[in-house]
């Protein structure tokens, strides 16, 4: 059995070797993302492992001629794969799961950094400015926190926040009984109107596209703090920028942003990035931006690689594949 893994980073090599040997899989490791120019690297393989590079119909059609049965994304999101085309071609699409602690802990870290104005403090410190002007923060434990989406990551965020003593509101289409006593489930409009800080943990779907927009922002408290460690498409970036400029949003922490796909995970040192919205946001002293790294821990990367390999194996063998999404 052979699997071709694209976008294989240097930090992943040892783990691919470890799990390839453990499960008896022949691995073709490609450092670049998938495209027509390197589609032949999948020759002889039955499975493909990718990260976030877009996979379109033309590429899927070519892989079909090579005998590919599954495209597994080593990510939770899989919107970068043309799943409709894959279904028509009989190619399975899968994602992976990984420890929810990684994103949940990062989320709470950025909450604290946002409410304590850590970006300004650190930038000033580098310039040897040790004054206290405009850096007085707030205590998370005294705030009402809204958690939108209580899947594995949202649930873990709520569990971690228990230690801070803050009031927690939650919204999800499928409330969890196990969170009773930790968070109060309320309608989304109520959450948006009452929360001092709102963190989003929803997938990228048609329903969640631009769920933060001019209308929903108008429902929020003045000076609300917004945290997005999920997907950039959740927020209307232009509306967010306007709300930050007017003070409606007091601060934001963003690990994701719209149209990040061709930018994040690449080195643009000394080169114009070509993302005007990102440039505006990153220049704001009250906006903390990181390059989609909330997931990036030893434990999570290990899970992502192992589960992608296991997903491909199950699909190729015709066994039940718990990670298949399409």
C-alpha positions in Angstrom: 0.0 0.0 0.0 1.3 3.4 -0.9 0.3 6.9 0.2 1.6 10.2 -1.2 1.8 13.0 1.3 2.0 16.5 -0.1 3.1 19.7 1.8 5.3 17.5 4.0 7.2 19.9 6.3 10.6 19.1 7.7 9.1 18.9 11.2 6.8 16.1 10.0 9.4 13.8 8.4 10.3 11.8 11.6 6.6 11.3 12.3 5.8 10.1 8.8 8.7 7.7 9.1 7.5 6.5 12.5 3.9 5.9 11.5 4.8 4.6 8.0 6.9 1.9 9.6 4.3 1.2 12.3 1.5 0.6 9.8 3.5 -0.9 7.0 2.8 1.8 4.5 5.1 3.0 1.7 5.1 6.8 1.8 6.0 9.2 -1.0 6.8 12.5 0.7 6.4 15.7 -1.3 7.5 19.0 0.3 5.4 21.1 -2.1 1.7 21.4 -2.1 -0.3 19.4 -4.7 -0.8 20.7 -8.2 -0.9 19.5 -11.8 2.8 20.1 -12.0 3.5 17.4 -9.4 0.4 15.3 -9.7 2.5 12.4 -11.0 4.2 12.0 -7.6 1.0 10.2 -6.7 1.6 7.5 -9.3 1.3 4.0 -7.7 -0.5 5.4 -4.6 -4.0 4.7 -3.6 -4.3 7.5 -1.0 -3.3 11.2 -0.8 -2.5 13.2 2.3 -2.6 17.0 2.1 -2.9 20.1 4.2 -4.6 23.3 3.0 -3.6 23.7 -0.6 -6.7 23.8 -2.8 -7.5 20.6 -4.6 -9.8 21.2 -7.7 -11.7 19.0 -10.1 -8.9 18.9 -12.7 -6.5 17.5 -10.1 -9.0 15.1 -8.7 -9.8 13.8 -12.2 -6.1 13.2 -12.9 -5.6 11.4 -9.6 -8.6 9.2 -10.4 -6.8 8.0 -13.5 -3.9 7.0 -11.2 -6.2 4.9 -9.0 -6.5 7.3 -6.0 -9.3 6.3 -3.7 -9.1 8.9 -0.9 -7.9 12.4 -0.3 -7.2 12.9 3.4 -6.6 16.4 4.7 -4.3 16.6 7.8 -6.6 19.3 9.1 -10.1 19.6 10.7 -11.3 21.8 7.9 -11.6 20.3 4.4 -13.2 23.2 2.4 -10.1 23.4 0.3 -11.0 20.1 -1.4 -13.7 20.1 -4.2 -15.8 17.6 -2.3 -18.6 17.6 -4.9 -16.2 16.7 -7.7 -14.6 14.0 -5.5 -18.0 12.4 -4.8 -18.8 12.4 -8.5 -15.4 10.7 -9.2 -15.8 8.2 -6.4 -12.9 9.6 -4.4 -13.5 9.8 -0.6 -12.6 13.0 1.2 -11.5 12.8 4.8 -10.3 15.1 7.5 -8.6 14.4 10.9 -9.2 15.0 14.5 -6.6 15.9 17.1 -6.4 16.7 20.8 -8.7 19.6 21.5 -6.3 20.9 24.2 -4.0 22.4 21.6 -6.5 25.0 20.1 -8.4 25.5 23.4 -5.2 26.4 25.3 -4.1 28.7 22.6 -7.5 30.3 22.6 -7.4 31.1 26.3 -3.9 32.4 26.0 -5.0 34.9 23.3 -8.0 35.9 25.4 -5.6 36.9 28.2 -3.2 38.6 25.8 -6.1 40.6 24.3 -7.7 41.7 27.5 -4.3 42.6 29.1 -3.1 44.5 25.9 -0.1 42.3 25.6 0.7 43.3 22.0 1.2 47.0 23.0 3.1 46.0 26.2 5.6 43.8 24.3 6.1 46.2 21.5 6.8 49.0 23.9 9.2 46.9 25.9 11.3 46.2 22.8 11.6 50.0 22.4 12.5 50.4 26.1 9.3 52.3 26.8 8.2 51.1 30.2 5.4 53.6 30.8 1.9 52.7 31.9 0.0 54.9 29.4 -2.9 53.1 27.8 -1.9 49.5 28.8 -4.3 49.0 31.8 -6.1 45.7 31.1 -9.1 43.8 32.4 -9.5 40.6 34.4 -10.9 37.7 32.5 -12.6 36.3 35.6 -14.8 39.4 35.9 -16.0 39.1 32.3 -18.9 37.4 30.6 -17.5 35.1 27.9 -19.5 33.8 25.0 -18.5 30.6 23.3 -20.0 30.1 19.9 -19.7 26.4 18.9 -19.3 23.8 21.6 -17.7 20.9 19.7 -14.6 19.3 21.2 -12.6 22.5 21.1 -15.4 24.8 22.3 -16.1 22.4 25.1 -12.5 22.3 26.2 -12.3 26.1 26.2 -15.3 26.1 28.6 -13.6 23.6 30.8 -10.4 25.6 31.0 -12.3 28.8 31.7 -13.8 27.2 34.8 -10.6 28.1 36.7 -11.0 31.8 36.0 -14.5 32.1 37.4 -16.0 34.0 34.5 -19.6 33.8 33.6 -19.9 31.6 30.4 -22.6 31.8 27.8 -22.7 29.2 25.0 -24.4 28.7 21.7 -24.6 25.6 19.6 -27.2 23.9 17.5 -26.7 20.8 19.7 -26.3 21.7 23.3 -24.3 19.3 25.5 -25.7 18.0 28.7 -22.2 17.5 30.1 -21.7 21.3 30.0 -24.6 22.0 32.3 -23.4 23.9 35.3 -20.3 25.1 33.4 -22.0 27.2 30.8 -25.5 28.6 30.1 -26.8 27.9 26.6 -28.7 30.9 25.2 -29.9 32.0 21.7 -27.1 33.5 19.6 -28.6 37.0 19.7 -28.6 36.9 23.5 -25.0 35.7 23.6 -23.9 38.5 21.3 -25.7 41.1 23.3 -24.5 40.1 26.7 -20.9 38.9 26.3 -17.8 41.0 27.0 -15.7 38.6 25.0 -16.8 36.2 22.3 -14.8 33.3 21.0 -15.8 31.4 17.8 -15.3 27.6 17.3 -17.4 26.8 14.3 -16.6 25.1 11.0 -16.5 27.0 7.7 -20.0 26.3 6.2 -22.6 28.3 4.2 -24.4 28.9 7.5 -21.4 30.3 9.3 -20.1 32.4 6.5 -19.7 36.0 7.7 -21.7 35.2 10.9 -19.8 38.2 12.2 -21.0 41.1 10.0 -22.4 44.6 10.4 -25.7 43.3 11.6 -24.4 41.0 14.3 -21.7 43.4 15.3 -24.4 46.0 16.0 -25.9 43.6 18.6 -22.7 43.4 20.6 -21.6 45.5 23.5 -19.4 48.5 22.8 -15.7 47.5 23.3 -16.4 43.7 22.9 -13.4 41.5 22.5 -13.5 39.0 19.6 -11.5 35.8 19.3 -11.3 33.7 16.1 -9.2 30.6 16.2 -11.6 28.7 13.8 -11.9 29.9 10.2 -11.4 33.3 8.6 -14.6 33.1 6.6 -16.6 33.3 9.9 -15.9 37.1 10.0 -16.6 39.8 7.4 -13.2 41.3 7.5 -14.2 44.7 6.2 -17.0 44.9 8.8 -14.6 43.9 11.5 -12.0 46.6 10.5 -14.7 49.2 10.5 -15.9 48.1 14.0 -12.3 48.2 15.3 -11.8 51.7 13.9 -15.0 53.0 15.4 -14.3 51.3 18.8 -17.3 49.0 18.6 -14.8 46.1 18.9 -12.3 46.9 21.6 -9.8 44.2 20.7 -9.4 41.1 18.6 -7.2 38.0 18.5 -7.2 36.3 15.1 -5.3 33.1 14.2 -7.2 33.0 10.9 -8.3 35.6 8.3 -10.1 35.5 5.1 -8.1 34.6 2.0 -5.1 33.4 4.0 -4.6 30.3 1.9 -1.8 31.5 -0.3 -0.1 33.4 2.5 0.2 31.5 5.7 2.9 28.9 6.1 5.1 30.8 3.6 8.0 33.3 4.1 7.2 36.7 2.7 10.2 38.5 4.3 11.1 41.6 2.2 8.2 40.9 -0.1 4.7 42.6 -0.4 2.1 40.1 0.8 -0.7 41.6 -1.2 -3.4 41.3 1.5 -4.6 44.8 2.3 -7.0 43.8 5.1 -4.3 41.8 6.8 -2.0 44.8 6.6 -4.6 47.0 8.2 -5.4 44.6 11.0 -1.8 43.7 11.8 -1.0 47.4 12.2 -3.6 47.9 14.9 -2.3 47.9 18.4 -5.4 46.1 19.7 -5.3 43.3 17.2 -3.2 40.2 17.8 -2.7 38.2 14.7 -0.9 34.8 14.4 -0.5 32.7 11.2 -3.0 29.8 11.8 -0.7 28.2 14.4 -3.3 27.5 17.2 -3.1 23.8 16.3 0.7 23.6 16.2 1.9 21.4 19.0 3.9 18.1 19.1 0.8 16.2 20.2 -1.5 17.6 17.5 0.9 17.2 14.6 1.5 13.6 15.7 -2.3 13.0 15.8 -2.8 14.6 12.4 -0.2 12.5 10.6 -1.2 9.2 12.3 -4.9 9.7 11.7 -4.4 10.7 8.1 -2.5 7.5 7.4 -5.0 5.4 9.3 -7.9 7.1 7.4 -6.2 6.2 4.0 -5.6 2.7 5.1 -9.2 2.1 6.2 -10.6 3.6 2.9 -8.2 1.6 0.7 -9.0 -1.6 2.5 -12.8 -0.9 2.3 -13.1 -0.7 6.1 -15.1 1.7 8.2 -13.4 5.1 8.0 -14.3 7.3 11.0 -12.6 10.3 9.5 -14.4 10.3 6.2 -16.5 13.4 5.6 -17.6 13.0 2.0 
